């Protein structure tokens, strides 16, 4: 019983044990932050393209909805090469 008490009361090396236990959640959080940043940086240009396509389709006055949708789709196809991630 003396060895067990000695083992439980020994405080040497606690930093290494705590780091070993916390390394995985810390690395997971860092990876999640990097992925979230990548999503947000990819979202902005895509949102700008979709907004511009909606404006291009809406600017066609006096035409049917199918023609407006076709205009928006053509705008996206012609400008999607400018997107950095796609």
URLINFEN-V718353 format. One record per backbone hydrogen bond with DSSP energy under -0.5 kcal/mol. NH is the residue of the N-H (numbers start at 1). CO is the residue of the C=O. Records with the same first field share a line. If there is no record, write none. Layout:
NH->CO  CO
//
This chain:
5->1
6->2
7->3
8->4
9->5
10->6
14->11
17->13
18->14
19->15
20->16
21->17
22->18
23->19
26->22
27->23
28->24
29->25
30->26
31->27
32->28
33->29
34->30
35->31
36->32
37->33
38->34
39->35
40->36
41->37
42->38
43->39
44->40
45->41
46->42
47->43
48->44
49->45
50->46
51->47
52->48
53->49
54->50
55->51
56->52
57->53
58->54
59->55
60->57
61->59
63->60
68->64
69->65
70->66
71->67
72->68
73->69
74->70
75->71
76->72
77->73
78->74
79->75
80->76
82->79
83->80
//
